[in-house]
């Protein structure tokens, strides 16, 4: 009997020691709101939408202390729609994040599906909206598809040093018969000290599909994006800046490629740049946001666009906030840019958002 009691005590102590070295958390965001879109071929669209400001999601994070300054980590995150209760991507459980990795004093290595360094730079530094709401950078910047996150990715993040930071990522194309087709590479280098935050990012992707056996591909469809982003906190307000230079096939895909304005379908630019200036400032207990963007299409079509947005976020508690936002896009020469939000590409050139965001 005594031996049984001692064994049970030792087992409990061992379990307690293991749990002290291991961390697991469940987290998420629930975001829903009213969206009114107009100016497109569909006319005025009124809807209840999910993920207007921040994508609605649920996830798991875990870490384990391996000793010697090394730890293991993982993250699994899935997106869902609050308005319908459905998964946002059919057939995919953890479509937003699914990676495992190791962290040491020399940096962090993660393997799996994860954000690109290019998207992180835009969302964390350059865009005052964090790429959400009706005024976000998605309206003109190519923040869609594989520009945002990639599968089959190995990413290394260097430890911060004297304010400097760096990330580098490689995504394997994994197409049979051609190990170059579909691959993607990117990196970012930044500096953050005091009120200044600046980062440069690069994204390269080979959008080819592997040719049939014995057939040589005609060319390589390469798309590249170079971006510089910055923000500076003046205390009374924070100023934001972003500039991106895109060149090549699929370097700057349209958010809504389903011909939202009718007529002759617009084509995505293969040579152009985007520019953004924005500001956030405290106002009556909340935060006011504003931005102005410009798209310069350098191709023969000269499909330029300008956009602006304004909004207000008001915290109801530490985890819950209400928001409203309004965005406008002015297209030229048949350009097909739409006013988006964090989850949807939009159907027209004007949009209004009103909603609630809760994090847990």
Secondary structure, DSSP 8 states (H G I E B T S, - for coil): -HHHHHHHHHHHHHHHHHHHTEEEEEEEEEEEEEEEEEEETTEEEEEEEE-SSS--EEEEEEEEEEETTEEEEEEEEEEB-TTT--BSSTT-SS-SEEEEEEEETTEEEEEEEEE-HHHHHIIIII-TTTT-STTSGGGTS--SGGGTEEEEEEEEE---BTTEEEEEEEE---BTTBSSTT-EEEEEEEEEETTEEEEEEEEEEE------TT---S---EEEEEEEEEEEE-SS-EEEEEEEEEEETTSS--S--S-TT-SS-----SEEEEEEEEEEEEETTEEEEEEEEEEEE-STT---EEEEEEEEEEESSSSEEEEEEEEEEEE-TT-------SS---SSSEEEEEEEEEE-
